[in-house]
Every structure is written in C-alpha cells, then in structure tokens.
Amino acid sequence: MRSVAQRARREPTQRRPRVASGRARPAEAGERGESASALPLSGANGLARLQGILPELRAAERRVAECLLAKPDDVVRISITELAERSQASEATVVRLSRKLGFSGFQELKIRIAQDLVAPVQQIHEDVLPTDDAATVRSKVFGATAAALASTEKVVDVRALEEAASAIHQATEVVFFAVGLSAWVAADAAQRFTKLGLATQALHDGHAQATKAALLRPGAVAVGVSHSGSTRETVRSLELARGCGATTICITSFGRSPITRFADIHLFTSARETAFRTEAMSSRVAQIAIVDTLFVLVSLKRYDQAVRNIARVREVNADKRF
C-alpha cells in the first residue's frame, strides 16, 4: 500500500476551479496578471493584433476575440457587459484579453478598433467630410445634437425621472460622481440643485469620490454620470454609496453596462454618434437635458423655497455683472 507521501508525489494537486462571486464586479476589475504576454503598443492595429494572438488564447478569451473579429463594427457600440454576454465570457476575461493585446482595458481596445474602422475625419464627427464648408458642418453638428435630444426624450423613462426627482427632493444630501467630460455635467448639476437649498456637491477626483461614497448614509442620494457606463471610478462610487444605504441614480447611454448594476434608478440618454468617438459630443447635451428636467421637477416639488432661493441668488450676484 502506497504511503501518503508517495501518493502526493505521484498525484499532482488538482487546482480547484475559481467560483465567481454572486455580485458582479465593475467593468475594469479584472485580473491584472499575464501582462508579460501583452503585445507592444506600437505596430499592428487592434484587429490585426486580435488575429495574430488568436492561436495563443484560452477558450474564453478566444470566444471574446472571435466575437470582436466577426462583427468589429458592433464593438464600438456596445458596453463591456454586452460583449461579455455575447461571447459567454466574464467581464474580467474581456479586460484580460485587452491587456494581453497591450491595452489598458476594454475602453482603449474599443478606441483602437474604432480608429481601424473609420476615416480620421470621422473621429471628429461621424457625418463630417473633409470637403465640408462651415455651413455644412454647422448643419450636421446641430442636426446630430437635435437628434440626440429627440431620441433621449423617447428613451428616458418618465417614471424613472419622477422617482429620481422625489429621491433628490427628500435627500439629506446629493452627491454627483463623474470624471472626464461628464465631470462638467456633474458640476453644473451640483450648482443648480444648490440653488434649491439642497446640500449638493460634485466630485471628479477618484480618491475624493471613493472617500465620500464610503461615508454616505441612508437618506443621501448618489448620482453617477457616465456616458459609457463603464468608467471605473464612477461605477465604484455608486457601488460604495449603495453599500452604505444611499439611493443611487445613473445617467448613462448604455442600458447593459456595469454602472446599471449599482444604480437603483436608471436614466438613459441616446446619442447616435457614440460609435466613432471616445466621448460622444451630443451625449453631453443629452445629459444636461436630463439634469435640467430633474431640476425643474424638484423645483416644482419645493416651489416656494425654489422661487425664494433663485431670487436671492440673483440678488447677491447682481453686482458681479456689468
């Protein structure tokens, strides 16, 4: 009969399969390993890198890569969550594949594939041509913005707007979380709601966001503004805020994206030109339109106070204008 030591030498230890946690993780929260196999950033474009590395990939990574190669036009229009669902893989696998290709994450991979697919001028605006004059450019940009507003009006849910307005009206404090180009939308929102007598602030630094979100209490409202819905800092802020019992609201363009998992109330925008730019131009206008709508709804709920506060603000700021 073999001894325990002999069996241990002859029978390699079997690794237990990793079990996914019950709670979904933010988009960029994938494993950071395997960076040694990452491709250099210079040289081949996104699609060429995918094709070249295909034979080396694990099964789940290969499914993601084949999904990207089969319909590259779609990748710039979907979130990391949607890609993971389509390829029957995890978000962590999508991030891991992106890093193997030499990118910091899925967002950078999307940008590189978009650059492969479109002419350089389309990265400025999808409908613009190099030969367009000022009048034509004006017409196309204004048209795209008007279309985004009209489309957003159709997709944003009235009940969600009412729920968000009620939560903000009753909140002990309201904090807006955003980074990048969405940060000025958050700053504008904080300025507006402050006029209504609400304790409001906007944070765009990742450390400050995490600190504040982790200290929120029930009764507070946290609003995350992210066009892609995959911005790590904003997603993490809502996750922390929700864990503390705060009501969470997201303003985003993607219905199935990481931020929606941690938001109690979803307010969606719609901007067609998202496909070919790292940050959609007209999405910011759509975000502002939602903020304006919420501001008016909350103002109506506290009408007398809103009228007094707005008049007082105008009075104290009168000497600041010529």
Secondary structure as a PSIPRED ss2 file (coil, helix, strand):
# PSIPRED VFORMAT (PSIPRED V4.0)

   1 M C   1.000  0.000  0.000
   2 R C   1.000  0.000  0.000
   3 S C   1.000  0.000  0.000
   4 V H   0.000  1.000  0.000
   5 A H   0.000  1.000  0.000
   6 Q H   0.000  1.000  0.000
   7 R H   0.000  1.000  0.000
   8 A H   0.000  1.000  0.000
   9 R H   0.000  1.000  0.000
  10 R H   0.000  1.000  0.000
  11 E C   1.000  0.000  0.000
  12 P C   1.000  0.000  0.000
  13 T C   1.000  0.000  0.000
  14 Q C   1.000  0.000  0.000
  15 R C   1.000  0.000  0.000
  16 R C   1.000  0.000  0.000
  17 P C   1.000  0.000  0.000
  18 R C   1.000  0.000  0.000
  19 V C   1.000  0.000  0.000
  20 A C   1.000  0.000  0.000
  21 S C   1.000  0.000  0.000
  22 G C   1.000  0.000  0.000
  23 R C   1.000  0.000  0.000
  24 A C   1.000  0.000  0.000
  25 R C   1.000  0.000  0.000
  26 P C   1.000  0.000  0.000
  27 A C   1.000  0.000  0.000
  28 E C   1.000  0.000  0.000
  29 A C   1.000  0.000  0.000
  30 G C   1.000  0.000  0.000
  31 E C   1.000  0.000  0.000
  32 R C   1.000  0.000  0.000
  33 G C   1.000  0.000  0.000
  34 E C   1.000  0.000  0.000
  35 S H   0.000  1.000  0.000
  36 A H   0.000  1.000  0.000
  37 S H   0.000  1.000  0.000
  38 A C   1.000  0.000  0.000
  39 L C   1.000  0.000  0.000
  40 P C   1.000  0.000  0.000
  41 L C   1.000  0.000  0.000
  42 S C   1.000  0.000  0.000
  43 G C   1.000  0.000  0.000
  44 A C   1.000  0.000  0.000
  45 N C   1.000  0.000  0.000
  46 G H   0.000  1.000  0.000
  47 L H   0.000  1.000  0.000
  48 A H   0.000  1.000  0.000
  49 R H   0.000  1.000  0.000
  50 L H   0.000  1.000  0.000
  51 Q H   0.000  1.000  0.000
  52 G H   0.000  1.000  0.000
  53 I H   0.000  1.000  0.000
  54 L H   0.000  1.000  0.000
  55 P H   0.000  1.000  0.000
  56 E H   0.000  1.000  0.000
  57 L C   1.000  0.000  0.000
  58 R C   1.000  0.000  0.000
  59 A H   0.000  1.000  0.000
  60 A H   0.000  1.000  0.000
  61 E H   0.000  1.000  0.000
  62 R H   0.000  1.000  0.000
  63 R H   0.000  1.000  0.000
  64 V H   0.000  1.000  0.000
  65 A H   0.000  1.000  0.000
  66 E H   0.000  1.000  0.000
  67 C H   0.000  1.000  0.000
  68 L H   0.000  1.000  0.000
  69 L H   0.000  1.000  0.000
  70 A H   0.000  1.000  0.000
  71 K C   1.000  0.000  0.000
  72 P H   0.000  1.000  0.000
  73 D H   0.000  1.000  0.000
  74 D H   0.000  1.000  0.000
  75 V H   0.000  1.000  0.000
  76 V C   1.000  0.000  0.000
  77 R C   1.000  0.000  0.000
  78 I C   1.000  0.000  0.000
  79 S C   1.000  0.000  0.000
  80 I H   0.000  1.000  0.000
  81 T H   0.000  1.000  0.000
  82 E H   0.000  1.000  0.000
  83 L H   0.000  1.000  0.000
  84 A H   0.000  1.000  0.000
  85 E H   0.000  1.000  0.000
  86 R H   0.000  1.000  0.000
  87 S C   1.000  0.000  0.000
  88 Q C   1.000  0.000  0.000
  89 A C   1.000  0.000  0.000
  90 S C   1.000  0.000  0.000
  91 E H   0.000  1.000  0.000
  92 A H   0.000  1.000  0.000
  93 T H   0.000  1.000  0.000
  94 V H   0.000  1.000  0.000
  95 V H   0.000  1.000  0.000
  96 R H   0.000  1.000  0.000
  97 L H   0.000  1.000  0.000
  98 S H   0.000  1.000  0.000
  99 R H   0.000  1.000  0.000
 100 K H   0.000  1.000  0.000
 101 L C   1.000  0.000  0.000
 102 G C   1.000  0.000  0.000
 103 F C   1.000  0.000  0.000
 104 S C   1.000  0.000  0.000
 105 G C   1.000  0.000  0.000
 106 F H   0.000  1.000  0.000
 107 Q H   0.000  1.000  0.000
 108 E H   0.000  1.000  0.000
 109 L H   0.000  1.000  0.000
 110 K H   0.000  1.000  0.000
 111 I H   0.000  1.000  0.000
 112 R H   0.000  1.000  0.000
 113 I H   0.000  1.000  0.000
 114 A H   0.000  1.000  0.000
 115 Q H   0.000  1.000  0.000
 116 D H   0.000  1.000  0.000
 117 L H   0.000  1.000  0.000
 118 V C   1.000  0.000  0.000
 119 A C   1.000  0.000  0.000
 120 P H   0.000  1.000  0.000
 121 V H   0.000  1.000  0.000
 122 Q H   0.000  1.000  0.000
 123 Q H   0.000  1.000  0.000
 124 I C   1.000  0.000  0.000
 125 H C   1.000  0.000  0.000
 126 E C   1.000  0.000  0.000
 127 D C   1.000  0.000  0.000
 128 V C   1.000  0.000  0.000
 129 L C   1.000  0.000  0.000
 130 P C   1.000  0.000  0.000
 131 T C   1.000  0.000  0.000
 132 D C   1.000  0.000  0.000
 133 D C   1.000  0.000  0.000
 134 A H   0.000  1.000  0.000
 135 A H   0.000  1.000  0.000
 136 T H   0.000  1.000  0.000
 137 V H   0.000  1.000  0.000
 138 R H   0.000  1.000  0.000
 139 S H   0.000  1.000  0.000
 140 K H   0.000  1.000  0.000
 141 V H   0.000  1.000  0.000
 142 F H   0.000  1.000  0.000
 143 G H   0.000  1.000  0.000
 144 A H   0.000  1.000  0.000
 145 T H   0.000  1.000  0.000
 146 A H   0.000  1.000  0.000
 147 A H   0.000  1.000  0.000
 148 A H   0.000  1.000  0.000
 149 L H   0.000  1.000  0.000
 150 A H   0.000  1.000  0.000
 151 S H   0.000  1.000  0.000
 152 T H   0.000  1.000  0.000
 153 E H   0.000  1.000  0.000
 154 K H   0.000  1.000  0.000
 155 V H   0.000  1.000  0.000
 156 V C   1.000  0.000  0.000
 157 D C   1.000  0.000  0.000
 158 V H   0.000  1.000  0.000
 159 R H   0.000  1.000  0.000
 160 A H   0.000  1.000  0.000
 161 L H   0.000  1.000  0.000
 162 E H   0.000  1.000  0.000
 163 E H   0.000  1.000  0.000
 164 A H   0.000  1.000  0.000
 165 A H   0.000  1.000  0.000
 166 S H   0.000  1.000  0.000
 167 A H   0.000  1.000  0.000
 168 I H   0.000  1.000  0.000
 169 H H   0.000  1.000  0.000
 170 Q H   0.000  1.000  0.000
 171 A C   1.000  0.000  0.000
 172 T C   1.000  0.000  0.000
 173 E C   1.000  0.000  0.000
 174 V E   0.000  0.000  1.000
 175 V E   0.000  0.000  1.000
 176 F E   0.000  0.000  1.000
 177 F E   0.000  0.000  1.000
 178 A C   1.000  0.000  0.000
 179 V C   1.000  0.000  0.000
 180 G H   0.000  1.000  0.000
 181 L H   0.000  1.000  0.000
 182 S H   0.000  1.000  0.000
 183 A H   0.000  1.000  0.000
 184 W H   0.000  1.000  0.000
 185 V H   0.000  1.000  0.000
 186 A H   0.000  1.000  0.000
 187 A H   0.000  1.000  0.000
 188 D H   0.000  1.000  0.000
 189 A H   0.000  1.000  0.000
 190 A H   0.000  1.000  0.000
 191 Q H   0.000  1.000  0.000
 192 R H   0.000  1.000  0.000
 193 F H   0.000  1.000  0.000
 194 T H   0.000  1.000  0.000
 195 K C   1.000  0.000  0.000
 196 L C   1.000  0.000  0.000
 197 G C   1.000  0.000  0.000
 198 L C   1.000  0.000  0.000
 199 A C   1.000  0.000  0.000
 200 T E   0.000  0.000  1.000
 201 Q E   0.000  0.000  1.000
 202 A E   0.000  0.000  1.000
 203 L E   0.000  0.000  1.000
 204 H C   1.000  0.000  0.000
 205 D C   1.000  0.000  0.000
 206 G H   0.000  1.000  0.000
 207 H H   0.000  1.000  0.000
 208 A H   0.000  1.000  0.000
 209 Q H   0.000  1.000  0.000
 210 A H   0.000  1.000  0.000
 211 T H   0.000  1.000  0.000
 212 K H   0.000  1.000  0.000
 213 A H   0.000  1.000  0.000
 214 A H   0.000  1.000  0.000
 215 L C   1.000  0.000  0.000
 216 L C   1.000  0.000  0.000
 217 R C   1.000  0.000  0.000
 218 P C   1.000  0.000  0.000
 219 G C   1.000  0.000  0.000
 220 A C   1.000  0.000  0.000
 221 V E   0.000  0.000  1.000
 222 A E   0.000  0.000  1.000
 223 V E   0.000  0.000  1.000
 224 G E   0.000  0.000  1.000
 225 V E   0.000  0.000  1.000
 226 S C   1.000  0.000  0.000
 227 H C   1.000  0.000  0.000
 228 S C   1.000  0.000  0.000
 229 G C   1.000  0.000  0.000
 230 S C   1.000  0.000  0.000
 231 T C   1.000  0.000  0.000
 232 R H   0.000  1.000  0.000
 233 E H   0.000  1.000  0.000
 234 T H   0.000  1.000  0.000
 235 V H   0.000  1.000  0.000
 236 R H   0.000  1.000  0.000
 237 S H   0.000  1.000  0.000
 238 L H   0.000  1.000  0.000
 239 E H   0.000  1.000  0.000
 240 L H   0.000  1.000  0.000
 241 A H   0.000  1.000  0.000
 242 R H   0.000  1.000  0.000
 243 G H   0.000  1.000  0.000
 244 C C   1.000  0.000  0.000
 245 G C   1.000  0.000  0.000
 246 A C   1.000  0.000  0.000
 247 T E   0.000  0.000  1.000
 248 T E   0.000  0.000  1.000
 249 I E   0.000  0.000  1.000
 250 C E   0.000  0.000  1.000
 251 I E   0.000  0.000  1.000
 252 T E   0.000  0.000  1.000
 253 S C   1.000  0.000  0.000
 254 F C   1.000  0.000  0.000
 255 G C   1.000  0.000  0.000
 256 R C   1.000  0.000  0.000
 257 S C   1.000  0.000  0.000
 258 P H   0.000  1.000  0.000
 259 I H   0.000  1.000  0.000
 260 T H   0.000  1.000  0.000
 261 R H   0.000  1.000  0.000
 262 F H   0.000  1.000  0.000
 263 A C   1.000  0.000  0.000
 264 D C   1.000  0.000  0.000
 265 I E   0.000  0.000  1.000
 266 H E   0.000  0.000  1.000
 267 L E   0.000  0.000  1.000
 268 F E   0.000  0.000  1.000
 269 T C   1.000  0.000  0.000
 270 S C   1.000  0.000  0.000
 271 A C   1.000  0.000  0.000
 272 R H   0.000  1.000  0.000
 273 E H   0.000  1.000  0.000
 274 T H   0.000  1.000  0.000
 275 A H   0.000  1.000  0.000
 276 F H   0.000  1.000  0.000
 277 R C   1.000  0.000  0.000
 278 T C   1.000  0.000  0.000
 279 E C   1.000  0.000  0.000
 280 A C   1.000  0.000  0.000
 281 M H   0.000  1.000  0.000
 282 S H   0.000  1.000  0.000
 283 S H   0.000  1.000  0.000
 284 R H   0.000  1.000  0.000
 285 V H   0.000  1.000  0.000
 286 A H   0.000  1.000  0.000
 287 Q H   0.000  1.000  0.000
 288 I H   0.000  1.000  0.000
 289 A H   0.000  1.000  0.000
 290 I H   0.000  1.000  0.000
 291 V H   0.000  1.000  0.000
 292 D H   0.000  1.000  0.000
 293 T H   0.000  1.000  0.000
 294 L H   0.000  1.000  0.000
 295 F H   0.000  1.000  0.000
 296 V H   0.000  1.000  0.000
 297 L H   0.000  1.000  0.000
 298 V H   0.000  1.000  0.000
 299 S H   0.000  1.000  0.000
 300 L H   0.000  1.000  0.000
 301 K H   0.000  1.000  0.000
 302 R C   1.000  0.000  0.000
 303 Y H   0.000  1.000  0.000
 304 D H   0.000  1.000  0.000
 305 Q H   0.000  1.000  0.000
 306 A H   0.000  1.000  0.000
 307 V H   0.000  1.000  0.000
 308 R H   0.000  1.000  0.000
 309 N H   0.000  1.000  0.000
 310 I H   0.000  1.000  0.000
 311 A H   0.000  1.000  0.000
 312 R H   0.000  1.000  0.000
 313 V H   0.000  1.000  0.000
 314 R H   0.000  1.000  0.000
 315 E H   0.000  1.000  0.000
 316 V H   0.000  1.000  0.000
 317 N H   0.000  1.000  0.000
 318 A H   0.000  1.000  0.000
 319 D H   0.000  1.000  0.000
 320 K H   0.000  1.000  0.000
 321 R C   1.000  0.000  0.000
 322 F C   1.000  0.000  0.000
